[in-house]
Amino acid sequence: MRLSRQCAAEAIGTFILVFAGTGAVVFGNISGGLVTPLGIGLVFGLVVMTLIYTLGDISGAHINPAVTLAFWASGQFKGKKVTPYILAQCSGALLASLLLRVLFGNHAEMGATIPKEGLLYQCFILEIILTFILMFVILNVATESKEKGIVVGIVVGGVIAMEAILAGPISGASMNPARSLGPAVVSMNFTGFWIYLFAPTLGALLAVPAWRSLRPAKRDP
């Protein structure tokens, strides 16, 4: 029963993330640019911050398959929960993109993450680095003291906003396979889609040994 509640939280959380974040892209296109790239980055950061405080105590507010896999690889998440979490996240993302398409039509490829022309492999490396940074921050703030954990939403949301503003015009700054899956399927635009499946996953997993290397041994003062 608890797992079902957690999966429901992950589905709802990812729905909200994709609806708000990619919705900002769609609304920017419809309004002729009134929602700027800066605004889009801030929306993504703010919605993630909000979801961490809203759902963190229910499901951990992963809302990202790459984060779920990295938490499992770090030994902080049960393997039996990985598949249900990822299915819930992808379902929420698909539903959000579908609803946006029904309401507003296929604007801006539904906010799909598409690599800038001529920079395919650069975007692959960029997404690895972006997700590495994100997961490295998450692991360090989410597994520390209670006092440090109080600000986890602000820190993680801030990192996502910073990276979205920095790299959004180049790679889309996905850092999240589910976030890319919804718009790609609903718009039927799979340009460079493999990047957004593999690069965030690899980047998140690479953050795990980096995080472990900085953890002090229990006997250290």
C-alpha positions as CSV (number, residue, x, y, z in Angstrom):
1,M,0.0,0.0,0.0
2,R,2.8,2.4,0.8
3,L,4.5,1.7,-2.5
4,S,1.3,2.5,-4.3
5,R,1.1,5.9,-2.5
6,Q,4.7,6.6,-3.3
7,C,4.2,5.8,-7.0
8,A,1.1,8.0,-7.1
9,A,3.1,10.8,-5.6
10,E,5.8,10.3,-8.3
11,A,3.3,10.3,-11.1
12,I,1.6,13.4,-9.8
13,G,4.9,15.1,-9.1
14,T,6.2,14.4,-12.6
15,F,2.9,15.5,-14.1
16,I,3.2,18.8,-12.4
17,L,6.9,19.2,-13.3
18,V,6.3,18.6,-17.0
19,F,3.0,20.5,-17.2
20,A,4.5,23.6,-15.6
21,G,8.0,23.4,-17.1
22,T,7.2,22.4,-20.7
23,G,4.0,24.5,-20.4
24,A,6.2,27.5,-19.9
25,V,7.9,26.7,-23.2
26,V,4.5,26.2,-25.0
27,F,3.1,29.4,-23.5
28,G,6.2,31.3,-24.5
29,N,5.7,30.2,-28.1
30,I,2.0,31.0,-28.0
31,S,2.6,34.5,-26.5
32,G,5.3,35.4,-28.9
33,G,8.1,35.2,-26.4
34,L,6.5,36.7,-23.3
35,V,7.8,33.8,-21.3
36,T,11.5,34.1,-21.9
37,P,14.3,31.5,-21.6
38,L,15.1,33.0,-18.2
39,G,11.5,32.6,-17.2
40,I,11.4,29.0,-18.4
41,G,14.5,28.2,-16.3
42,L,13.0,29.8,-13.2
43,V,9.8,27.9,-13.7
44,F,11.6,24.5,-13.8
45,G,13.6,25.4,-10.7
46,L,10.7,26.7,-8.7
47,V,8.4,23.8,-9.5
48,V,11.1,21.3,-8.4
49,M,11.7,23.2,-5.2
50,T,7.9,23.2,-4.5
51,L,7.6,19.5,-5.2
52,I,10.5,18.5,-3.0
53,Y,8.8,20.2,0.0
54,T,5.4,18.9,-1.0
55,L,6.2,15.2,-1.8
56,G,9.6,14.7,-0.2
57,D,8.2,13.0,2.9
58,I,6.0,10.7,0.8
59,S,8.1,9.4,-2.1
60,G,11.4,11.4,-1.8
61,A,10.3,13.5,-4.8
62,H,12.6,11.9,-7.3
63,I,10.4,12.9,-10.2
64,N,13.2,11.7,-12.5
65,P,14.2,8.2,-13.5
66,A,17.9,9.1,-13.5
67,V,17.6,10.2,-9.9
68,T,15.8,7.0,-8.9
69,L,18.5,4.9,-10.5
70,A,21.3,6.9,-8.9
71,F,19.7,6.6,-5.4
72,W,19.5,2.8,-6.0
73,A,23.1,2.7,-7.1
74,S,24.1,4.6,-3.9
75,G,22.4,2.0,-1.7
76,Q,19.7,4.4,-0.5
77,F,16.8,3.0,-2.5
78,K,15.4,-0.5,-2.7
79,G,15.8,-2.2,-6.1
80,K,12.2,-3.5,-6.0
81,K,10.9,0.1,-6.1
82,V,13.0,1.2,-9.1
83,T,10.7,-0.1,-11.9
84,P,7.4,1.1,-10.3
85,Y,8.9,4.5,-9.7
86,I,10.2,4.9,-13.3
87,L,6.8,3.7,-14.7
88,A,5.0,6.2,-12.6
89,Q,7.3,9.1,-13.5
90,C,7.0,8.3,-17.3
91,S,3.2,8.0,-17.0
92,G,2.9,11.4,-15.3
93,A,5.1,13.0,-17.9
94,L,3.2,11.5,-20.8
95,L,-0.2,12.6,-19.3
96,A,1.1,16.2,-18.8
97,S,2.3,16.5,-22.4
98,L,-0.9,14.9,-23.7
99,L,-3.1,17.4,-21.8
100,L,-1.0,20.3,-23.0
101,R,-1.4,19.1,-26.6
102,V,-5.2,18.7,-26.2
103,L,-5.5,22.2,-24.7
104,F,-3.1,24.2,-26.8
105,G,-2.1,22.2,-29.8
106,N,1.5,21.3,-30.9
107,H,3.4,24.5,-30.1
108,A,7.2,24.5,-29.9
109,E,7.2,20.7,-30.2
110,M,5.5,20.6,-26.8
111,G,8.7,21.8,-25.1
112,A,10.7,18.8,-26.4
113,T,14.4,18.8,-25.6
114,I,16.1,19.0,-29.0
115,P,19.9,19.5,-29.4
116,K,21.0,22.6,-31.2
117,E,21.8,21.8,-34.8
118,G,25.4,20.7,-35.4
119,L,26.0,20.1,-31.7
120,L,24.7,16.6,-31.2
121,Y,27.6,15.0,-29.4
122,Q,28.4,18.2,-27.6
123,C,24.9,18.1,-26.2
124,F,25.4,14.5,-25.1
125,I,28.4,15.4,-23.1
126,L,26.7,18.6,-21.8
127,E,23.7,16.6,-20.5
128,I,26.0,14.1,-18.7
129,I,27.8,17.0,-17.0
130,L,24.6,18.8,-16.1
131,T,23.0,15.7,-14.6
132,F,26.2,14.8,-12.8
133,I,26.2,18.2,-11.1
134,L,22.5,17.9,-10.2
135,M,22.9,14.4,-8.7
136,F,26.1,15.3,-6.9
137,V,24.3,18.1,-5.2
138,I,21.2,16.0,-4.4
139,L,23.3,13.3,-2.8
140,N,25.2,15.7,-0.7
141,V,22.2,17.8,0.6
142,A,19.6,15.0,0.8
143,T,21.8,12.6,2.9
144,E,23.3,15.2,5.3
145,S,22.0,16.5,8.7
146,K,18.4,17.4,9.3
147,E,19.4,21.1,9.5
148,K,21.0,20.8,6.0
149,G,18.0,18.9,4.7
150,I,15.7,21.7,5.5
151,V,17.1,23.7,2.6
152,V,17.3,20.8,0.1
153,G,14.4,22.1,-2.0
154,I,16.0,25.6,-2.3
155,V,19.4,24.1,-3.2
156,V,18.2,21.6,-5.7
157,G,15.7,24.0,-7.3
158,G,18.4,26.6,-7.6
159,V,20.8,24.2,-9.3
160,I,18.1,23.2,-11.8
161,A,17.2,26.8,-12.5
162,M,20.8,27.7,-13.0
163,E,21.5,24.8,-15.4
164,A,18.3,25.4,-17.3
165,I,19.1,29.0,-17.9
166,L,22.7,28.2,-18.7
167,A,22.2,25.2,-21.1
168,G,18.6,25.4,-22.1
169,P,19.3,27.2,-25.4
170,I,21.9,24.5,-26.4
171,S,20.6,21.1,-25.2
172,G,17.3,21.9,-23.6
173,A,18.9,21.1,-20.2
174,S,16.7,18.0,-19.7
175,M,18.6,16.1,-16.9
176,N,15.5,13.9,-16.8
177,P,14.5,11.2,-19.2
178,A,10.8,11.4,-18.2
179,R,10.8,15.2,-18.8
180,S,12.1,14.5,-22.4
181,L,9.9,11.4,-23.0
182,G,6.5,13.1,-22.7
183,P,7.0,16.0,-25.2
184,A,8.9,13.7,-27.6
185,V,6.1,11.1,-27.8
186,V,3.2,13.6,-27.9
187,S,4.9,15.8,-30.5
188,M,6.3,12.8,-32.3
189,N,9.7,14.6,-32.6
190,F,12.4,12.2,-31.5
191,T,15.4,14.3,-32.8
192,G,18.4,13.4,-30.7
193,F,16.1,11.6,-28.2
194,W,18.7,9.0,-27.4
195,I,20.8,11.8,-25.8
196,Y,18.1,12.4,-23.2
197,L,17.7,8.8,-22.3
198,F,21.3,7.8,-21.9
199,A,23.2,11.0,-20.9
200,P,21.1,12.0,-17.8
201,T,21.3,8.3,-16.6
202,L,25.0,8.1,-17.1
203,G,25.6,11.5,-15.5
204,A,23.5,10.6,-12.4
205,L,25.3,7.3,-12.0
206,L,28.7,8.9,-12.3
207,A,27.8,11.2,-9.4
208,V,27.5,8.2,-7.1
209,P,31.2,7.3,-6.9
210,A,32.1,11.0,-6.8
211,W,29.8,11.5,-3.8
212,R,31.2,8.3,-2.1
213,S,34.8,9.5,-2.5
214,L,34.0,12.6,-0.4
215,R,32.2,10.8,2.4
216,P,34.4,10.6,5.5
217,A,35.0,7.2,7.1
218,K,33.0,6.5,10.3
219,R,36.2,6.6,12.3
220,D,37.3,10.0,11.0
221,P,37.0,12.9,13.5
